[in-house]
Amino acid sequence: MATSVTPEISHQDTDTGTGGSVVIVYDNDHNTPEEVVDILQRATGCSLEEAQIEMWEVHNLGKSVVHHGSAEECDRVASVIRTIGIVVEVRAD
């Protein structure tokens, strides 16, 4: 008879340990792609590649979820992104 092993599943967010919110960035005609990539890296600490993918989604799909974390962390990230005039929304996940 075979024994099955079930992995333990954690429901915590890996970024902050608390989870619960997302940051959504919306497209605009004001910021250049380079500005968006730069501010995403500064605000979230993500890699250049990830910021470029998120910028592509914003530009081509109209919006992108760019960060997951606690409400407080997402509010901090959103406030940094807003400094260059980008419309940002923090929503419960």
Secondary structure, DSSP 4 states (H G I P E B T S, - for coil): -PPP-------S-TTTSS--EEEEEE--SSS-HHHHHHHHHHHH---HHHHHHHHHHHHHHSEEEEEEE-HHHHHHHHHHHHTTT--EEEEE-
